[in-house]
Structures are given as structure tokens and as C-alpha cells.
Amino acid sequence: MHSELDVLDQKLAQLVQLTQRLRAENMQLRQEIAASLSQQRKNQDKVNEAAQRLENLLSQLPEDEQ
């Protein structure tokens, strides 16, 4: 009976350790996702600005007369 409790105690300790490790990893991944989303928004803003500048430049070109 005593050895069964020891085994159960070890398994419980492993489970607690695994849970803590997974929580830490989960938090790290959430932070990475947030940073990636922020960078994605910045990049999309840059693309939108570049597209607008190109449209402005194209509108300033003379019409092609054929």
C-alpha cells in the first residue's frame, strides 16, 4: 500500500510539473502570437501606404494617346 502511494505521489508530481511547463509554454506562445499580429498589422499598413502612393503616381501620369 505504501509503495502504491509513493508511485501515485510521483505521478502527481510529474503531472504538476508538466502542467506548469505547459502553462509557461502557452504563455510564451501567446506573447509570440501577439507580437506577430502586431508586426503583421504594421506590415499591412506599409503595404496600404505604398499602394496609395503608387495610385497617386499613376494618376499623375499623362494619358496614353493612341
Summary of the structure (lengths in Angstrom):
residues: 66
radius of gyration: 28.7
end to end distance: 97.4
largest distance: 97.4
contacts: 115
relative contact order: 0.05
helix: 89%
strand: 0%
